[in-house]
Amino acid sequence: MRALAEFIMRGRTQAALVALVGSLVPMLSPATVSLVTLGRGPRDGLLVMLWGLLPLLVALYGSGINPMITLATIAGLIVVVIASAILRLTVSWSNALTVVLLLSALSVLLLNLLFGGSVASLQETVATMFSQLQQRAGSKEPAFQPGRTFLLGVMGYMVALTAVVSLVLGRWWQAILYNPGGFREEFHRLRFDSRVGVALLVGVAVCYLSPHEYSSWAGLLGLPLLLGGIALVHHTVAFYQIGTHWLVIFYVGLLMIGPMSLILVGLGSLDSILNIRARLVTRH
């Protein structure tokens, strides 16, 4: 990973090459754009992003894939550049993640407005897939038919997830090259303002209490708080020096136990109100 990061930062040509070829590897192209933006600024990041867009533009006009999938990927690249610039300027993960959330939601709503026909086509395809899966499972209950609102929530979540993972990779690469241990310190401090934390938690609760059509938006609204909860777990493990094997157990549980993600969302919101890290230091 270090060798790849060094190659990317060697020059604009090398970064553009990785962004271009990296479209074949999940997250590589947007992570490259993030690293360049963090290290050299948004101008260089935008130039590298243009090379990352080339394969997507070819796919948009020259493949049979639904345009919304490619357009959402393009939106993810744009969100990565802006969020990376915000992180570079403010050195605040909470600010960057809030921007990711807002831009991800705005981008899918804008795509829906501009490319409504493609959204409708994708909606029909997804609904057919749901019905076929339920028939294979032998369920006699009426199949859930995901509507446009549900589909837009899923797309917004994927745009945000792409941006978040790319931002994490980019910042980690930057720390490896120029500031060893810096990423760990930044991530451990991730905490949201109490008003933001409460607003996001209320939004998640409203989405879950609303018709199932809105449930996908809960994932998007809860993503920043989920990261906040994960950061708090990492900080606690490091603070008490209880061994990294507990983090392995934690991530296995996160992957296998569904409700655990909701617990982390609640924990991230609670930390925004109570500042649990400060309380740990006081009581230690």
PyMOL commands that set and color helices and strands:
alter all, ss='L'
color gray80, all
select helices_A, chain A and resi 2-8+12-24+28-40+42-62+67-90+93-114+116-137+148-178+182-188+194-209+212-240+245-256+259-274+276-283
alter helices_A, ss='H'
color red, helices_A
deselect
rebuild
show_as cartoon
